[in-house]
Amino acid sequence: MLNVGDEAPGFDLPDAEMEMVSLASFRGRHHVIVYFYPKDDTPGCTLEAIEFSELDDEFKRSGAVVVGISMDDCLSHGSFRDKHGLAVQLLADTEAEACERYGVLYEKQLDDGRRKRCIQRSTFIVDKKGRLARVMYGVNARGHAAEVLHLVKELE
């Protein structure tokens, strides 16, 4: 598990337009909200993405950008974004490399006895220096974006 003050693990992941996004590209310019979510277009993930999108302008005014990461692919992200009019940038971590670096994966037992790797809904606030200002594992989707916005404003 990561801790406040740790250097944020880097990533280079494609967005819904298949353009590469690097965490390092924001260093020195923006705080970055990195939120991990289980699956595109599921109830909790949709709620969370919409709430972050509705606050996108406020995040920008606070010097922050928001990126959502799941193991879905770029095409899924594009459909999810377009269906719900999402403003946040969604990144595809199909190989779960960023998920592993951030410690958000867990094994879930399915009804048929198989095990599946899943993402624990988690959010990290990376400050402009590239350090973790907040580490939140196992968050609740409802109201989370507003809570994160409040925390970002404290960094100003």
C-alpha positions in Angstrom: 0.0 0.0 0.0 1.1 3.5 -0.7 1.3 6.3 1.9 1.0 10.1 2.0 4.4 11.6 1.1 5.5 8.7 -1.2 6.4 9.6 -4.8 3.4 8.8 -6.9 4.1 5.7 -9.1 4.3 6.9 -12.7 2.2 5.6 -15.6 1.9 6.1 -19.4 -1.6 4.9 -20.4 -3.8 5.5 -23.4 -7.1 7.5 -23.1 -10.3 6.9 -24.9 -8.8 8.5 -28.1 -5.8 6.2 -27.8 -3.5 9.1 -27.0 -0.9 8.4 -24.4 -1.2 10.2 -21.1 1.8 10.4 -18.7 1.5 11.3 -15.1 4.9 13.0 -15.4 3.5 15.4 -17.9 1.5 17.1 -15.1 4.4 17.6 -12.7 5.1 21.2 -11.7 1.8 22.4 -13.4 -1.2 20.6 -11.9 -2.3 18.5 -9.0 -3.6 15.2 -10.3 -6.6 13.3 -9.0 -6.1 9.6 -10.0 -9.1 7.6 -9.3 -9.3 3.8 -9.9 -12.7 2.3 -10.6 -13.8 -1.3 -11.3 -15.7 -1.2 -14.6 -17.1 1.2 -17.3 -20.9 1.8 -17.3 -21.7 0.0 -14.0 -23.9 1.9 -11.5 -21.3 2.9 -9.0 -18.7 3.7 -11.6 -21.1 5.8 -13.6 -22.2 7.7 -10.6 -18.6 8.4 -9.6 -17.6 9.5 -13.1 -20.6 11.8 -13.5 -19.9 13.4 -10.1 -16.2 14.0 -11.0 -17.3 15.4 -14.4 -19.9 17.8 -12.9 -17.1 19.2 -10.8 -14.5 19.3 -13.6 -14.5 23.1 -13.9 -14.0 23.5 -10.1 -11.1 21.0 -10.1 -9.5 23.0 -13.0 -9.9 26.3 -11.0 -8.1 24.6 -8.1 -5.2 23.7 -10.4 -6.1 20.0 -10.6 -6.9 17.5 -13.4 -8.9 14.3 -12.9 -8.1 11.0 -14.5 -10.0 7.8 -14.1 -8.3 4.4 -14.6 -9.8 1.0 -15.0 -8.8 -2.2 -16.8 -11.3 -1.5 -19.6 -9.9 -0.8 -23.1 -9.9 2.5 -25.0 -13.1 1.6 -27.0 -15.0 0.9 -23.9 -13.9 4.1 -22.3 -14.9 6.1 -25.4 -18.4 4.5 -25.4 -18.7 5.1 -21.6 -17.6 8.8 -22.0 -19.9 9.5 -24.9 -23.0 7.7 -23.4 -22.8 9.8 -20.2 -21.2 13.0 -21.5 -18.2 12.6 -19.2 -15.6 15.3 -18.9 -13.0 13.4 -17.0 -10.2 11.7 -18.9 -10.4 7.9 -18.8 -7.3 5.8 -19.1 -7.0 2.2 -20.1 -4.8 0.0 -17.9 -5.6 -3.3 -19.7 -2.5 -5.0 -18.4 -3.2 -3.7 -14.8 0.3 -2.3 -14.5 -0.8 1.0 -12.9 -3.3 -0.9 -10.8 -0.6 -3.1 -9.4 1.8 -0.1 -8.7 -1.0 1.6 -6.8 -2.0 -1.5 -4.9 -5.7 -1.4 -5.9 -6.1 -5.0 -7.1 -7.8 -7.8 -5.1 -9.0 -11.3 -5.9 -12.8 -11.9 -6.0 -14.3 -15.3 -5.6 -17.0 -15.8 -8.3 -20.1 -18.0 -7.7 -18.7 -20.8 -9.9 -15.6 -21.0 -7.8 -13.3 -19.1 -10.2 -11.2 -16.2 -9.0 -11.1 -12.8 -10.8 -8.8 -9.8 -10.4 -10.8 -6.7 -9.5 -10.1 -3.1 -8.8 -10.9 -1.7 -5.3 -12.4 1.8 -5.8 -9.5 4.0 -4.7 -8.4 7.6 -5.2 -5.0 9.3 -5.0 -4.3 13.0 -4.9 -0.9 13.7 -6.5 0.5 17.2 -5.7 2.4 19.3 -8.2 5.7 17.9 -7.0 4.6 14.3 -7.9 4.1 13.2 -4.3 1.0 11.6 -2.8 -0.9 14.2 -0.9 -3.9 11.8 -0.1 -4.3 8.1 -0.4 -7.8 6.7 -0.2 -8.4 3.0 -0.6 -11.9 1.5 -0.6 -13.9 4.7 -1.2 -17.7 5.0 -1.6 -18.7 6.4 -5.0 -21.5 8.6 -3.9 -20.3 12.1 -2.8 -16.7 11.1 -3.3 -15.9 13.7 -6.0 -17.0 16.6 -3.7 -14.9 15.2 -0.8 -11.9 15.1 -3.1 -12.5 18.6 -4.4 -12.5 19.8 -0.8 -9.2 18.1 -0.1 -7.6 19.6 -3.3 -8.7 23.0 -2.2 -6.8 22.5 1.0 -3.6 22.1 -1.0 -3.8 25.5 -2.6 
